[in-house]
Amino acid sequence: MISFCILMSEKGINFRLQSSHRPSLSLSLSISPKQKRRNVSSQSSSPSSSSSLKLPATSESKKERDFGEWDSVLDREMGGVTSSMAAKLAFFPPNPPSYKITRDEATELLLMDPFPHRENVDVLRLPTRRGNEIVAMYVRYPMAVTTLLYSHGNAADIGQMYELFVELSIHLRVNLMGYDYSGYGQSSGKPSEQNTYADIEAAYKCLEETYGAKQENIILYGQSVGSGPTVDLATRLPRLRASILHSPILSGLRVMYPVKRTYWFDIYKNIDKISLVRCPVLVIHGTADDVVDFSHGKQLWELCQEKYEPLWLKGGNHCDLELFPEYIGHLKKFVNAVEKSASKRNSSFSRRSVEGGSEQPPRHSVDAPPRKSKDGREKPRKSVDRLRFQGYKLSHVERPEKLKIPFEEMEKARRSVDIYRDKPQPMERARKSVDWLDRSRATD
């Protein structure tokens, strides 16, 4: 057994562990976010003596051996202690929740009080694989192909995010699903790292099974602590359309202290997972963030496989990035860019499949430079590709320019067919000749 103690104060956090199987082995870890320093001591004592001997500062090799012993002990005995410990440090659900769930007696639909019922908003209760039931809301946008799955930040629930979700759906022209983590809002259970992974899986499953969304048309959006479940799910979806990380964290512990390695009690280890995400990633972060340092977003962006031009908002803090005009503009460009690239890739993949059998659509190289968000005009494609514009989603600005030549060519082709149809054919002339002879005989 391992005894575990956490002491929290204004000066920082102190962790102390003691193994009952090996009383001579103990560990003390102190973290002071204000002073930016860490004190680690490993103590050795005999079972019959209460005195202890601190490690000398110069005994680096012995420290490494002690940490190695602790790694093996922790792997064998800690079990789920790390998750419960992290939950006490990382999750702060609003209390009381900002909304209530009611049921309309006439329609049997779930409603979010105090928000008025909207025809394009569904309120749902979703079961998770860990036995909890979470609350989610789904916002429809007419004729939208892309769906945004939004994981909100800490100390918030979907009641507080309701209006933002509706506005994002309108401005980005996407369907949007937001959900509350276990223990947040009106969701059951308690918040924990593993529960949030199950929560986002339940929301994603609902998008596929209830709303028919396809993996290649889904964009994951994670804000602050929501970047944890977002990155984790993105690593397991090879055909995911894209991911957006808003004020993301490198890991839970690194928010408090800039440690150089990943410890056993850390949570949301995005720094170790982001390189496994294969889809385009947009990172948004404020340069004046006093909760999650700007360096978190910058380092995650540098570790991405497929980088998109990031948005560093000068003077932006942790909870005000949506107020910057550049925020919604950059999001629009990103969504439009990934939708266009998906259409082009699918069209190219279809042509290769017809010509040379089944072939996997190409992905951009890991070493490829970040794609720019500026929407430059594309040169007209060759005549063969011009006729394949159907199914390619265009904005109202680009539609007249890109469809001018194809419509002219199609018009010429149509007129040629009409002329051919109007022109008397040999069989038609023969039939008319017979009819003329019949009329002549009848007259005679």
C-alpha beads as a LAMMPS data file, in Angstrom:
LAMMPS data file: protein, C-alpha beads

444 atoms
443 bonds

1 atom types
1 bond types

-500.0 500.0 xlo xhi
-500.0 500.0 ylo yhi
-500.0 500.0 zlo zhi

Masses

1 110.0

Atoms # bond

1 1 1 0.000 0.000 0.000
2 1 1 1.011 3.609 -0.539
3 1 1 -0.005 6.452 1.736
4 1 1 -0.583 9.634 -0.194
5 1 1 -0.985 13.171 1.107
6 1 1 -1.623 16.498 -0.616
7 1 1 -1.193 19.812 1.160
8 1 1 -2.459 22.880 -0.671
9 1 1 -1.740 26.454 0.380
10 1 1 -1.016 29.861 -1.060
11 1 1 2.656 28.930 -1.201
12 1 1 2.024 26.005 -3.505
13 1 1 1.267 22.281 -3.454
14 1 1 3.143 19.577 -1.566
15 1 1 2.846 15.893 -2.460
16 1 1 4.129 13.234 -0.058
17 1 1 4.106 9.480 -0.660
18 1 1 5.182 6.600 1.606
19 1 1 5.280 2.899 0.700
20 1 1 4.151 0.455 3.371
21 1 1 6.012 -2.378 1.625
22 1 1 9.237 -0.367 1.643
23 1 1 9.149 2.094 4.586
24 1 1 12.654 3.198 3.689
25 1 1 11.354 4.733 0.490
26 1 1 9.427 8.014 0.518
27 1 1 9.040 10.960 -1.803
28 1 1 8.199 14.601 -1.221
29 1 1 7.432 16.975 -4.088
30 1 1 6.770 20.690 -3.626
31 1 1 5.463 22.911 -6.412
32 1 1 5.367 26.679 -6.095
33 1 1 3.796 28.311 -9.169
34 1 1 4.585 31.854 -8.016
35 1 1 8.249 31.285 -7.194
36 1 1 8.707 28.904 -10.138
37 1 1 10.828 26.446 -8.207
38 1 1 10.566 22.813 -7.241
39 1 1 11.947 20.921 -4.261
40 1 1 12.268 17.171 -4.512
41 1 1 13.600 15.070 -1.665
42 1 1 13.828 11.340 -1.234
43 1 1 14.162 10.135 2.346
44 1 1 15.703 6.951 3.685
45 1 1 14.994 5.811 7.217
46 1 1 14.986 2.596 9.199
47 1 1 11.620 1.233 10.393
48 1 1 12.662 1.530 14.029
49 1 1 13.834 5.111 13.826
50 1 1 11.854 8.248 13.192
51 1 1 14.874 10.201 11.998
52 1 1 15.394 10.746 8.278
53 1 1 18.309 11.622 6.084
54 1 1 17.814 14.018 3.171
55 1 1 19.640 13.383 -0.053
56 1 1 22.654 15.607 -0.685
57 1 1 22.128 18.071 -3.486
58 1 1 25.105 16.616 -5.352
59 1 1 23.882 13.018 -5.269
60 1 1 22.280 13.099 -8.714
61 1 1 22.886 9.406 -9.454
62 1 1 21.129 8.344 -6.261
63 1 1 18.198 10.643 -7.035
64 1 1 17.848 8.969 -10.393
65 1 1 17.914 5.527 -8.797
66 1 1 15.263 6.566 -6.262
67 1 1 13.033 7.970 -8.999
68 1 1 13.512 4.738 -10.929
69 1 1 12.398 2.712 -7.897
70 1 1 9.401 4.986 -7.476
71 1 1 8.402 4.524 -11.112
72 1 1 8.205 0.759 -10.648
73 1 1 6.355 1.049 -7.319
74 1 1 3.869 3.556 -8.697
75 1 1 3.229 1.503 -11.823
76 1 1 2.456 -1.507 -9.653
77 1 1 0.434 0.041 -6.848
78 1 1 -1.011 3.447 -7.662
79 1 1 -3.925 2.312 -9.806
80 1 1 -6.528 5.053 -10.165
81 1 1 -5.088 7.355 -7.495
82 1 1 -3.583 9.686 -10.109
83 1 1 -6.918 10.423 -11.733
84 1 1 -8.716 11.185 -8.463
85 1 1 -5.845 13.371 -7.308
86 1 1 -5.779 15.304 -10.560
87 1 1 -9.533 15.829 -10.446
88 1 1 -9.196 17.730 -7.169
89 1 1 -6.636 20.048 -8.740
90 1 1 -7.971 20.530 -12.279
91 1 1 -11.791 20.635 -12.349
92 1 1 -13.982 23.470 -11.109
93 1 1 -17.543 22.969 -12.385
94 1 1 -19.867 25.973 -11.907
95 1 1 -21.844 25.680 -8.707
96 1 1 -24.749 25.997 -9.060
97 1 1 -25.090 25.059 -12.741
98 1 1 -26.180 27.871 -15.051
99 1 1 -29.158 25.926 -16.450
100 1 1 -31.790 23.314 -15.663
101 1 1 -33.220 20.540 -17.831
102 1 1 -37.007 20.419 -18.262
103 1 1 -39.294 18.395 -20.512
104 1 1 -42.049 19.907 -22.637
105 1 1 -45.284 18.085 -21.819
106 1 1 -46.753 18.482 -25.300
107 1 1 -43.740 17.514 -27.422
108 1 1 -41.736 15.466 -24.877
109 1 1 -38.658 17.408 -25.940
110 1 1 -35.885 18.267 -23.485
111 1 1 -35.406 21.997 -22.910
112 1 1 -32.694 24.093 -21.287
113 1 1 -34.115 26.534 -18.780
114 1 1 -33.895 29.588 -18.927
115 1 1 -33.246 29.549 -22.699
116 1 1 -36.198 29.727 -25.100
117 1 1 -36.852 26.740 -27.324
118 1 1 -35.255 26.954 -30.771
119 1 1 -36.341 24.756 -33.650
120 1 1 -32.731 24.180 -34.715
121 1 1 -31.400 23.260 -31.243
122 1 1 -31.708 19.765 -29.762
123 1 1 -31.067 19.076 -26.066
124 1 1 -29.872 15.533 -25.380
125 1 1 -28.925 13.163 -22.598
126 1 1 -26.158 10.756 -23.638
127 1 1 -24.937 7.649 -21.763
128 1 1 -21.178 7.132 -21.508
129 1 1 -19.157 3.913 -21.333
130 1 1 -18.258 4.751 -17.711
131 1 1 -21.879 4.715 -16.572
132 1 1 -22.544 8.456 -16.466
133 1 1 -25.147 10.460 -18.357
134 1 1 -24.040 13.743 -19.885
135 1 1 -26.077 16.636 -21.270
136 1 1 -25.360 17.872 -24.797
137 1 1 -26.841 20.378 -27.211
138 1 1 -26.841 20.146 -31.015
139 1 1 -27.234 23.252 -33.190
140 1 1 -28.265 22.737 -36.826
141 1 1 -27.278 24.979 -39.710
142 1 1 -29.262 24.604 -42.991
143 1 1 -27.404 22.572 -45.635
144 1 1 -24.217 22.416 -43.533
145 1 1 -21.771 19.612 -44.319
146 1 1 -19.254 20.225 -41.529
147 1 1 -19.950 19.586 -37.840
148 1 1 -17.995 21.143 -34.961
149 1 1 -17.646 19.108 -31.748
150 1 1 -16.840 21.647 -29.014
151 1 1 -15.205 20.736 -25.667
152 1 1 -15.475 23.772 -23.383
153 1 1 -12.994 25.034 -20.803
154 1 1 -12.833 24.715 -17.052
155 1 1 -15.270 26.521 -14.741
156 1 1 -17.908 26.638 -17.508
157 1 1 -20.918 24.639 -18.632
158 1 1 -22.997 24.600 -21.816
159 1 1 -25.497 26.998 -20.291
160 1 1 -22.794 29.654 -20.202
161 1 1 -21.668 28.638 -23.709
162 1 1 -25.192 28.485 -25.215
163 1 1 -25.219 31.814 -27.044
164 1 1 -21.637 31.402 -28.277
165 1 1 -22.498 27.990 -29.731
166 1 1 -25.442 29.458 -31.659
167 1 1 -23.319 32.359 -32.944
168 1 1 -20.473 30.083 -34.038
169 1 1 -22.899 27.868 -35.929
170 1 1 -24.250 30.886 -37.810
171 1 1 -20.924 32.578 -38.592
172 1 1 -19.050 29.399 -39.549
173 1 1 -22.070 27.821 -41.299
174 1 1 -21.598 24.518 -39.494
175 1 1 -23.578 22.201 -37.292
176 1 1 -22.274 22.322 -33.729
177 1 1 -22.441 19.990 -30.764
178 1 1 -21.406 21.073 -27.276
179 1 1 -21.541 18.871 -24.189
180 1 1 -20.939 19.008 -20.462
181 1 1 -18.345 16.783 -18.835
182 1 1 -19.376 14.353 -16.117
183 1 1 -20.067 16.380 -12.978
184 1 1 -20.582 19.604 -14.952
185 1 1 -23.927 21.323 -15.493
186 1 1 -26.678 18.701 -15.305
187 1 1 -24.413 15.786 -16.250
188 1 1 -24.150 12.999 -13.689
189 1 1 -20.979 11.595 -12.153
190 1 1 -17.775 13.283 -11.065
191 1 1 -15.230 15.064 -13.235
192 1 1 -12.036 13.174 -13.977
193 1 1 -9.602 12.800 -16.852
194 1 1 -10.869 9.362 -17.821
195 1 1 -14.500 10.470 -17.564
196 1 1 -13.890 13.346 -19.992
197 1 1 -12.442 10.876 -22.503
198 1 1 -15.624 8.792 -22.201
199 1 1 -17.746 11.959 -22.423
200 1 1 -16.305 13.143 -25.742
201 1 1 -16.589 9.613 -27.126
202 1 1 -20.312 9.597 -26.275
203 1 1 -20.804 12.948 -28.027
204 1 1 -18.886 11.776 -31.094
205 1 1 -20.865 8.524 -31.210
206 1 1 -24.105 10.533 -31.121
207 1 1 -22.955 12.637 -34.087
208 1 1 -22.308 9.508 -36.144
209 1 1 -25.312 7.420 -35.138
210 1 1 -28.022 10.038 -34.568
211 1 1 -27.089 12.816 -36.997
212 1 1 -25.237 10.820 -39.643
213 1 1 -22.035 12.878 -39.440
214 1 1 -18.976 11.328 -41.046
215 1 1 -15.518 11.368 -39.506
216 1 1 -14.071 13.255 -42.478
217 1 1 -16.659 16.041 -41.985
218 1 1 -16.089 16.571 -38.248
219 1 1 -13.860 19.255 -36.716
220 1 1 -12.899 18.877 -33.055
221 1 1 -12.654 22.084 -31.011
222 1 1 -11.008 22.063 -27.566
223 1 1 -10.753 25.092 -25.290
224 1 1 -8.292 25.151 -22.377
225 1 1 -8.818 21.924 -20.401
226 1 1 -11.071 20.803 -23.269
227 1 1 -7.927 20.453 -25.371
228 1 1 -7.217 17.284 -23.348
229 1 1 -10.158 15.149 -24.542
230 1 1 -9.952 16.817 -27.969
231 1 1 -6.334 15.821 -28.608
232 1 1 -6.895 12.358 -27.150
233 1 1 -9.830 11.649 -29.479
234 1 1 -8.062 13.190 -32.479
235 1 1 -5.200 10.704 -32.123
236 1 1 -7.702 7.879 -32.644
237 1 1 -9.523 9.284 -35.698
238 1 1 -7.325 8.872 -38.800
239 1 1 -9.825 10.482 -41.210
240 1 1 -10.749 13.440 -38.982
241 1 1 -11.301 16.644 -40.956
242 1 1 -9.440 19.026 -38.584
243 1 1 -8.823 20.106 -34.983
244 1 1 -8.890 23.513 -33.300
245 1 1 -7.041 24.107 -30.029
246 1 1 -8.103 27.253 -28.182
247 1 1 -5.761 28.320 -25.340
248 1 1 -4.586 24.687 -25.054
249 1 1 -2.461 23.163 -22.317
250 1 1 0.725 21.117 -22.725
251 1 1 -0.388 19.090 -19.700
252 1 1 -2.126 19.694 -16.392
253 1 1 1.028 19.930 -14.301
254 1 1 2.780 22.196 -16.776
255 1 1 0.066 24.808 -16.224
256 1 1 1.333 25.183 -12.652
257 1 1 5.014 24.624 -13.224
258 1 1 7.199 24.341 -16.376
259 1 1 8.492 20.822 -15.724
260 1 1 10.754 19.259 -18.334
261 1 1 9.383 15.727 -18.151
262 1 1 6.008 14.031 -17.835
263 1 1 5.260 12.714 -14.350
264 1 1 3.021 9.845 -13.373
265 1 1 0.437 12.111 -11.694
266 1 1 0.150 14.489 -14.654
267 1 1 -3.065 14.627 -16.672
268 1 1 -3.979 15.565 -20.246
269 1 1 -0.508 14.922 -21.618
270 1 1 -1.118 16.792 -24.868
271 1 1 2.598 17.371 -25.300
272 1 1 3.087 13.611 -25.756
273 1 1 0.015 13.072 -27.969
274 1 1 -0.137 16.015 -30.383
275 1 1 2.432 14.527 -32.770
276 1 1 0.055 11.583 -33.313
277 1 1 -2.722 13.823 -34.674
278 1 1 -2.730 13.520 -38.477
279 1 1 -5.299 16.142 -39.453
280 1 1 -4.771 19.917 -39.928
281 1 1 -4.512 21.700 -36.563
282 1 1 -5.278 25.359 -35.856
283 1 1 -3.929 26.757 -32.574
284 1 1 -5.363 29.957 -31.063
285 1 1 -3.755 31.583 -28.027
286 1 1 -3.541 34.982 -26.372
287 1 1 -0.086 36.418 -25.788
288 1 1 -1.139 37.831 -22.385
289 1 1 -2.792 34.654 -21.068
290 1 1 -2.317 34.629 -17.283
291 1 1 -3.885 31.192 -16.743
292 1 1 -2.266 29.025 -19.437
293 1 1 0.963 30.607 -20.606
294 1 1 1.250 31.521 -24.281
295 1 1 4.204 29.126 -24.552
296 1 1 1.790 26.165 -24.263
297 1 1 0.007 26.987 -27.493
298 1 1 3.224 27.862 -29.295
299 1 1 4.967 24.606 -28.369
300 1 1 1.939 22.475 -29.276
301 1 1 1.755 24.173 -32.670
302 1 1 5.438 23.447 -33.279
303 1 1 4.847 19.749 -32.498
304 1 1 1.884 19.363 -34.874
305 1 1 2.237 17.114 -37.909
306 1 1 0.047 19.203 -40.190
307 1 1 0.258 22.815 -39.099
308 1 1 -2.146 25.556 -40.110
309 1 1 -1.249 29.220 -39.706
310 1 1 -1.797 29.889 -35.966
311 1 1 -3.646 32.830 -34.475
312 1 1 -1.622 34.596 -31.775
313 1 1 -3.858 37.347 -30.396
314 1 1 -1.680 40.155 -29.044
315 1 1 -2.899 41.158 -25.583
316 1 1 -5.440 38.346 -25.488
317 1 1 -6.071 36.730 -22.108
318 1 1 -7.515 33.314 -21.294
319 1 1 -11.244 34.016 -21.516
320 1 1 -11.623 36.931 -23.921
321 1 1 -10.322 35.676 -27.277
322 1 1 -13.837 35.488 -28.761
323 1 1 -14.079 39.290 -28.424
324 1 1 -11.246 39.926 -30.890
325 1 1 -12.394 40.581 -34.495
326 1 1 -9.568 38.396 -35.795
327 1 1 -10.971 35.393 -33.923
328 1 1 -14.067 34.721 -36.016
329 1 1 -12.363 35.812 -39.243
330 1 1 -9.511 33.342 -38.804
331 1 1 -11.919 30.559 -37.870
332 1 1 -13.921 31.183 -41.058
333 1 1 -10.793 30.977 -43.198
334 1 1 -9.727 27.764 -41.525
335 1 1 -13.104 26.058 -41.908
336 1 1 -13.354 27.154 -45.549
337 1 1 -9.809 25.957 -46.239
338 1 1 -10.320 22.466 -44.818
339 1 1 -13.695 22.115 -46.568
340 1 1 -12.122 23.012 -49.910
341 1 1 -9.161 20.719 -49.403
342 1 1 -11.553 17.889 -48.530
343 1 1 -13.570 18.462 -51.723
344 1 1 -10.453 18.541 -53.904
345 1 1 -8.963 15.478 -52.260
346 1 1 -12.183 13.492 -52.574
347 1 1 -12.504 14.479 -56.249
348 1 1 -8.899 13.471 -56.946
349 1 1 -9.354 10.235 -55.012
350 1 1 -12.479 9.390 -57.054
351 1 1 -10.615 9.882 -60.342
352 1 1 -7.716 7.682 -59.228
353 1 1 -10.078 5.007 -57.966
354 1 1 -11.810 4.820 -61.361
355 1 1 -8.532 4.776 -63.279
356 1 1 -6.369 2.558 -61.110
357 1 1 -8.518 0.791 -58.555
358 1 1 -8.809 1.579 -54.856
359 1 1 -6.210 3.933 -53.452
360 1 1 -5.993 5.805 -50.201
361 1 1 -6.312 9.597 -50.427
362 1 1 -2.965 11.305 -49.896
363 1 1 -2.106 13.161 -46.722
364 1 1 0.231 16.093 -46.504
365 1 1 3.822 15.404 -45.543
366 1 1 4.775 15.768 -41.897
367 1 1 7.579 18.094 -42.965
368 1 1 5.341 20.278 -45.112
369 1 1 5.320 23.969 -44.108
370 1 1 2.228 25.456 -42.432
371 1 1 -0.603 26.222 -44.801
372 1 1 -1.562 29.850 -45.129
373 1 1 -5.024 30.995 -44.176
374 1 1 -5.188 33.652 -46.892
375 1 1 -7.722 32.797 -49.543
376 1 1 -5.828 33.442 -52.772
377 1 1 -7.553 33.036 -56.101
378 1 1 -6.848 29.723 -57.735
379 1 1 -5.923 29.450 -61.397
380 1 1 -8.621 27.844 -63.553
381 1 1 -8.094 24.119 -63.884
382 1 1 -7.813 22.340 -67.260
383 1 1 -10.894 21.660 -69.340
384 1 1 -11.333 18.114 -68.037
385 1 1 -11.471 19.331 -64.431
386 1 1 -13.709 22.294 -65.272
387 1 1 -16.590 19.982 -66.033
388 1 1 -16.276 18.354 -62.608
389 1 1 -17.356 21.318 -60.549
390 1 1 -20.533 19.641 -59.316
391 1 1 -20.422 18.903 -55.612
392 1 1 -17.674 21.467 -55.010
393 1 1 -18.873 23.897 -52.376
394 1 1 -18.163 27.525 -53.330
395 1 1 -18.721 30.774 -51.526
396 1 1 -21.008 33.439 -52.961
397 1 1 -17.971 35.570 -53.827
398 1 1 -16.188 32.884 -55.836
399 1 1 -19.208 31.322 -57.563
400 1 1 -19.557 33.664 -60.606
401 1 1 -15.839 33.629 -61.413
402 1 1 -15.307 29.904 -61.081
403 1 1 -18.457 28.808 -62.875
404 1 1 -18.353 31.259 -65.791
405 1 1 -16.350 29.123 -68.242
406 1 1 -17.930 25.777 -67.297
407 1 1 -21.454 27.170 -67.792
408 1 1 -20.492 28.601 -71.197
409 1 1 -19.077 25.292 -72.288
410 1 1 -22.100 23.431 -71.017
411 1 1 -24.362 25.932 -72.783
412 1 1 -22.519 25.359 -76.077
413 1 1 -22.834 21.620 -75.617
414 1 1 -26.536 21.949 -74.863
415 1 1 -27.136 24.107 -77.952
416 1 1 -25.264 21.606 -80.109
417 1 1 -27.532 18.856 -78.856
418 1 1 -30.600 21.013 -79.467
419 1 1 -29.487 21.818 -83.027
420 1 1 -28.867 18.170 -83.642
421 1 1 -32.298 17.306 -82.315
422 1 1 -34.013 20.032 -84.374
423 1 1 -32.212 19.104 -87.565
424 1 1 -34.223 16.553 -89.601
425 1 1 -32.677 13.124 -89.439
426 1 1 -32.730 10.559 -92.354
427 1 1 -35.463 8.440 -90.773
428 1 1 -37.479 11.561 -90.043
429 1 1 -37.225 12.727 -93.695
430 1 1 -38.293 9.285 -94.925
431 1 1 -41.290 9.288 -92.592
432 1 1 -42.370 12.721 -93.825
433 1 1 -42.037 11.575 -97.446
434 1 1 -44.350 8.644 -96.804
435 1 1 -46.848 10.916 -95.079
436 1 1 -46.787 13.285 -98.078
437 1 1 -47.484 10.402 -100.499
438 1 1 -50.416 9.267 -98.357
439 1 1 -51.907 12.756 -98.358
440 1 1 -51.437 13.050 -102.145
441 1 1 -53.236 9.761 -102.815
442 1 1 -56.089 10.740 -100.552
443 1 1 -56.491 14.000 -102.501
444 1 1 -56.505 12.191 -105.851

Bonds

1 1 1 2
2 1 2 3
3 1 3 4
4 1 4 5
5 1 5 6
6 1 6 7
7 1 7 8
8 1 8 9
9 1 9 10
10 1 10 11
11 1 11 12
12 1 12 13
13 1 13 14
14 1 14 15
15 1 15 16
16 1 16 17
17 1 17 18
18 1 18 19
19 1 19 20
20 1 20 21
21 1 21 22
22 1 22 23
23 1 23 24
24 1 24 25
25 1 25 26
26 1 26 27
27 1 27 28
28 1 28 29
29 1 29 30
30 1 30 31
31 1 31 32
32 1 32 33
33 1 33 34
34 1 34 35
35 1 35 36
36 1 36 37
37 1 37 38
38 1 38 39
39 1 39 40
40 1 40 41
41 1 41 42
42 1 42 43
43 1 43 44
44 1 44 45
45 1 45 46
46 1 46 47
47 1 47 48
48 1 48 49
49 1 49 50
50 1 50 51
51 1 51 52
52 1 52 53
53 1 53 54
54 1 54 55
55 1 55 56
56 1 56 57
57 1 57 58
58 1 58 59
59 1 59 60
60 1 60 61
61 1 61 62
62 1 62 63
63 1 63 64
64 1 64 65
65 1 65 66
66 1 66 67
67 1 67 68
68 1 68 69
69 1 69 70
70 1 70 71
71 1 71 72
72 1 72 73
73 1 73 74
74 1 74 75
75 1 75 76
76 1 76 77
77 1 77 78
78 1 78 79
79 1 79 80
80 1 80 81
81 1 81 82
82 1 82 83
83 1 83 84
84 1 84 85
85 1 85 86
86 1 86 87
87 1 87 88
88 1 88 89
89 1 89 90
90 1 90 91
91 1 91 92
92 1 92 93
93 1 93 94
94 1 94 95
95 1 95 96
96 1 96 97
97 1 97 98
98 1 98 99
99 1 99 100
100 1 100 101
101 1 101 102
102 1 102 103
103 1 103 104
104 1 104 105
105 1 105 106
106 1 106 107
107 1 107 108
108 1 108 109
109 1 109 110
110 1 110 111
111 1 111 112
112 1 112 113
113 1 113 114
114 1 114 115
115 1 115 116
116 1 116 117
117 1 117 118
118 1 118 119
119 1 119 120
120 1 120 121
121 1 121 122
122 1 122 123
123 1 123 124
124 1 124 125
125 1 125 126
126 1 126 127
127 1 127 128
128 1 128 129
129 1 129 130
130 1 130 131
131 1 131 132
132 1 132 133
133 1 133 134
134 1 134 135
135 1 135 136
136 1 136 137
137 1 137 138
138 1 138 139
139 1 139 140
140 1 140 141
141 1 141 142
142 1 142 143
143 1 143 144
144 1 144 145
145 1 145 146
146 1 146 147
147 1 147 148
148 1 148 149
149 1 149 150
150 1 150 151
151 1 151 152
152 1 152 153
153 1 153 154
154 1 154 155
155 1 155 156
156 1 156 157
157 1 157 158
158 1 158 159
159 1 159 160
160 1 160 161
161 1 161 162
162 1 162 163
163 1 163 164
164 1 164 165
165 1 165 166
166 1 166 167
167 1 167 168
168 1 168 169
169 1 169 170
170 1 170 171
171 1 171 172
172 1 172 173
173 1 173 174
174 1 174 175
175 1 175 176
176 1 176 177
177 1 177 178
178 1 178 179
179 1 179 180
180 1 180 181
181 1 181 182
182 1 182 183
183 1 183 184
184 1 184 185
185 1 185 186
186 1 186 187
187 1 187 188
188 1 188 189
189 1 189 190
190 1 190 191
191 1 191 192
192 1 192 193
193 1 193 194
194 1 194 195
195 1 195 196
196 1 196 197
197 1 197 198
198 1 198 199
199 1 199 200
200 1 200 201
201 1 201 202
202 1 202 203
203 1 203 204
204 1 204 205
205 1 205 206
206 1 206 207
207 1 207 208
208 1 208 209
209 1 209 210
210 1 210 211
211 1 211 212
212 1 212 213
213 1 213 214
214 1 214 215
215 1 215 216
216 1 216 217
217 1 217 218
218 1 218 219
219 1 219 220
220 1 220 221
221 1 221 222
222 1 222 223
223 1 223 224
224 1 224 225
225 1 225 226
226 1 226 227
227 1 227 228
228 1 228 229
229 1 229 230
230 1 230 231
231 1 231 232
232 1 232 233
233 1 233 234
234 1 234 235
235 1 235 236
236 1 236 237
237 1 237 238
238 1 238 239
239 1 239 240
240 1 240 241
241 1 241 242
242 1 242 243
243 1 243 244
244 1 244 245
245 1 245 246
246 1 246 247
247 1 247 248
248 1 248 249
249 1 249 250
250 1 250 251
251 1 251 252
252 1 252 253
253 1 253 254
254 1 254 255
255 1 255 256
256 1 256 257
257 1 257 258
258 1 258 259
259 1 259 260
260 1 260 261
261 1 261 262
262 1 262 263
263 1 263 264
264 1 264 265
265 1 265 266
266 1 266 267
267 1 267 268
268 1 268 269
269 1 269 270
270 1 270 271
271 1 271 272
272 1 272 273
273 1 273 274
274 1 274 275
275 1 275 276
276 1 276 277
277 1 277 278
278 1 278 279
279 1 279 280
280 1 280 281
281 1 281 282
282 1 282 283
283 1 283 284
284 1 284 285
285 1 285 286
286 1 286 287
287 1 287 288
288 1 288 289
289 1 289 290
290 1 290 291
291 1 291 292
292 1 292 293
293 1 293 294
294 1 294 295
295 1 295 296
296 1 296 297
297 1 297 298
298 1 298 299
299 1 299 300
300 1 300 301
301 1 301 302
302 1 302 303
303 1 303 304
304 1 304 305
305 1 305 306
306 1 306 307
307 1 307 308
308 1 308 309
309 1 309 310
310 1 310 311
311 1 311 312
312 1 312 313
313 1 313 314
314 1 314 315
315 1 315 316
316 1 316 317
317 1 317 318
318 1 318 319
319 1 319 320
320 1 320 321
321 1 321 322
322 1 322 323
323 1 323 324
324 1 324 325
325 1 325 326
326 1 326 327
327 1 327 328
328 1 328 329
329 1 329 330
330 1 330 331
331 1 331 332
332 1 332 333
333 1 333 334
334 1 334 335
335 1 335 336
336 1 336 337
337 1 337 338
338 1 338 339
339 1 339 340
340 1 340 341
341 1 341 342
342 1 342 343
343 1 343 344
344 1 344 345
345 1 345 346
346 1 346 347
347 1 347 348
348 1 348 349
349 1 349 350
350 1 350 351
351 1 351 352
352 1 352 353
353 1 353 354
354 1 354 355
355 1 355 356
356 1 356 357
357 1 357 358
358 1 358 359
359 1 359 360
360 1 360 361
361 1 361 362
362 1 362 363
363 1 363 364
364 1 364 365
365 1 365 366
366 1 366 367
367 1 367 368
368 1 368 369
369 1 369 370
370 1 370 371
371 1 371 372
372 1 372 373
373 1 373 374
374 1 374 375
375 1 375 376
376 1 376 377
377 1 377 378
378 1 378 379
379 1 379 380
380 1 380 381
381 1 381 382
382 1 382 383
383 1 383 384
384 1 384 385
385 1 385 386
386 1 386 387
387 1 387 388
388 1 388 389
389 1 389 390
390 1 390 391
391 1 391 392
392 1 392 393
393 1 393 394
394 1 394 395
395 1 395 396
396 1 396 397
397 1 397 398
398 1 398 399
399 1 399 400
400 1 400 401
401 1 401 402
402 1 402 403
403 1 403 404
404 1 404 405
405 1 405 406
406 1 406 407
407 1 407 408
408 1 408 409
409 1 409 410
410 1 410 411
411 1 411 412
412 1 412 413
413 1 413 414
414 1 414 415
415 1 415 416
416 1 416 417
417 1 417 418
418 1 418 419
419 1 419 420
420 1 420 421
421 1 421 422
422 1 422 423
423 1 423 424
424 1 424 425
425 1 425 426
426 1 426 427
427 1 427 428
428 1 428 429
429 1 429 430
430 1 430 431
431 1 431 432
432 1 432 433
433 1 433 434
434 1 434 435
435 1 435 436
436 1 436 437
437 1 437 438
438 1 438 439
439 1 439 440
440 1 440 441
441 1 441 442
442 1 442 443
443 1 443 444
